[in-house]
Amino acid sequence: MIKETTQKVKTISILDKAASHYNKLIKADMVEIDVPEWNDKIYYRKTFSFAEQGKVFELSNEGKMVEALVHTLIVRSLDKDGNKLFTVADKPRLMYEVDPSIIIRIVTEINEDVEETLVAKKVS
């Protein structure tokens, strides 16, 4: 019985360290994307939660690439103070009333940054 308790404490300790590491990442400096067509800027962080990524993966795996792009824009786009710019309620307007080429450009830039970060981690 004592052995089980000790293992549980170690697991919590590792989980606490993992959560602390992630909290540092999500509080890191934001990256800025200039969107001249909207006369504004969008900001994002280089990481986002697995839960948010899961929805994007789910949509992609279902062949719903446009929805995956829009969902990425919704969950990743922040203002300069780190507040989300869009909500899921904005999805219809983003899908039907916004220039797709701009959404694609923004999401591509965000995703390229994520891919560069993953490659850098593999090399180091």
C-alpha positions as CSV (number, residue, x, y, z in Angstrom):
1,M,0.0,0.0,0.0
2,I,2.8,2.4,0.8
3,K,4.5,1.7,-2.5
4,E,1.3,2.7,-4.4
5,T,1.1,6.0,-2.5
6,T,4.7,6.8,-3.3
7,Q,4.2,6.1,-7.0
8,K,1.1,8.3,-7.1
9,V,3.0,11.2,-5.5
10,K,5.8,10.8,-8.1
11,T,3.2,10.8,-10.9
12,I,1.6,14.0,-9.6
13,S,5.0,15.6,-9.3
14,I,5.8,14.8,-12.9
15,L,2.4,16.0,-14.0
16,D,2.9,19.2,-12.1
17,K,6.3,19.7,-13.8
18,A,4.7,19.0,-17.2
19,A,1.9,21.5,-16.5
20,S,4.3,24.1,-15.3
21,H,6.4,23.7,-18.5
22,Y,3.3,24.1,-20.6
23,N,2.2,27.2,-18.7
24,K,5.6,28.8,-19.4
25,L,5.1,28.1,-23.1
26,I,1.6,29.5,-23.3
27,K,2.7,32.7,-21.5
28,A,5.7,33.2,-23.8
29,D,5.9,36.2,-26.2
30,M,3.3,36.3,-28.9
31,V,4.1,36.4,-32.6
32,E,2.6,39.1,-34.7
33,I,1.0,38.8,-38.1
34,D,0.3,41.9,-40.1
35,V,-3.0,41.8,-41.9
36,P,-3.1,44.9,-44.1
37,E,-6.3,43.9,-45.8
38,W,-8.0,44.2,-42.4
39,N,-5.9,47.2,-41.3
40,D,-5.0,45.2,-38.2
41,K,-2.6,42.7,-36.7
42,I,-3.3,39.2,-35.3
43,Y,-1.1,37.7,-32.6
44,Y,-0.6,34.0,-31.7
45,R,1.5,31.9,-29.4
46,K,3.8,29.2,-30.8
47,T,1.9,26.5,-28.8
48,F,-1.7,25.7,-28.1
49,S,-3.5,23.1,-26.1
50,F,-3.9,19.5,-27.1
51,A,-7.6,19.8,-26.8
52,E,-7.6,22.7,-29.3
53,Q,-5.3,20.7,-31.6
54,G,-7.6,17.7,-31.3
55,K,-10.5,19.5,-32.9
56,V,-8.4,20.7,-35.8
57,F,-7.1,17.1,-36.3
58,E,-10.6,15.7,-36.1
59,L,-11.9,18.1,-38.8
60,S,-8.8,17.4,-41.0
61,N,-9.3,13.6,-40.6
62,E,-12.9,14.0,-41.6
63,G,-11.8,15.7,-44.8
64,K,-13.2,19.1,-43.6
65,M,-10.1,21.1,-44.5
66,V,-11.8,24.4,-44.8
67,E,-13.4,24.0,-41.4
68,A,-10.0,22.9,-39.9
69,L,-8.5,26.1,-41.3
70,V,-11.2,28.3,-39.9
71,H,-11.1,26.5,-36.5
72,T,-7.3,27.1,-36.4
73,L,-7.9,30.8,-37.0
74,I,-10.5,30.8,-34.2
75,V,-8.4,29.1,-31.6
76,R,-5.1,30.7,-32.4
77,S,-5.9,34.3,-33.2
78,L,-5.3,36.7,-30.3
79,D,-5.3,40.5,-29.8
80,K,-2.2,42.3,-28.5
81,D,-3.3,41.6,-24.9
82,G,-3.6,37.8,-25.5
83,N,-7.4,37.7,-25.7
84,K,-9.1,35.5,-28.3
85,L,-10.3,37.5,-31.3
86,F,-12.9,35.0,-32.5
87,T,-15.3,32.5,-31.0
88,V,-16.9,29.4,-32.5
89,A,-20.0,31.5,-33.0
90,D,-18.0,33.5,-35.5
91,K,-17.4,30.4,-37.7
92,P,-20.2,30.9,-40.1
93,R,-19.2,34.5,-40.9
94,L,-15.6,33.5,-41.2
95,M,-16.5,30.7,-43.6
96,Y,-19.0,32.8,-45.8
97,E,-18.1,36.4,-45.4
98,V,-14.3,36.6,-45.2
99,D,-11.8,36.4,-48.0
100,P,-10.6,32.8,-47.9
101,S,-7.1,33.8,-49.3
102,I,-6.5,35.9,-46.2
103,I,-7.6,33.2,-43.8
104,I,-5.3,30.7,-45.7
105,R,-2.4,33.1,-45.5
106,I,-2.8,33.7,-41.8
107,V,-3.2,30.0,-40.9
108,T,-0.4,29.0,-43.2
109,E,1.9,31.5,-41.4
110,I,0.8,30.1,-38.0
111,N,1.3,26.5,-39.1
112,E,4.7,27.1,-40.6
113,D,5.9,28.6,-37.4
114,V,4.6,25.5,-35.5
115,E,6.4,23.2,-38.0
116,E,9.7,25.2,-37.7
117,T,9.5,24.9,-33.9
118,L,8.9,21.1,-34.2
119,V,11.9,20.7,-36.6
120,A,14.1,22.8,-34.3
121,K,13.2,20.6,-31.3
122,K,14.0,17.4,-33.3
123,V,17.4,18.8,-34.4
124,S,18.5,19.9,-30.9
